[in-house]
């Protein structure tokens, strides 16, 4: 797994944990953490696919 994909995955996991803590404490700030988790999840898939394509030698736009 490429390094950027791994970093994005770590951010995703931490933001989900922060969202759970926020909702348990009764704060609506958890919505922002959920949005960040969605963004970082998409970044994880993008960088993982890009790394896999580079490893296989195919070029995608």
PEHU-V713935 format. One record per residue. N is the residue number from 1. SS is DSSP state (A for helix, B for strand, O for the rest). NEAR is the number of other ideal C-beta (glycine too) atoms within 12 Angstrom. Layout:
n={N	N}
ss={SS	SS}
near={NEAR	NEAR}
This chain:
n={1	2	3	4	5	6	7	8	9	10	11	12	13	14	15	16	17	18	19	20	21	22	23	24	25	26	27	28	29	30	31	32	33	34	35	36	37	38	39	40	41	42	43	44	45	46	47	48	49	50	51	52	53	54	55	56	57	58	59	60	61}
ss={O	O	A	A	A	A	A	A	A	A	A	A	A	A	A	A	A	A	A	A	A	A	A	A	O	O	O	O	O	A	A	A	A	A	A	A	A	A	A	A	A	A	A	A	A	A	A	A	A	A	A	A	A	A	A	A	O	O	O	O	O}
near={18	21	14	21	25	18	18	29	25	20	25	29	20	18	29	23	19	25	26	18	16	21	18	12	13	9	15	12	19	22	16	17	27	22	18	25	28	20	18	29	23	19	25	28	21	20	25	24	20	23	21	17	16	16	12	11	8	12	8	12	5}
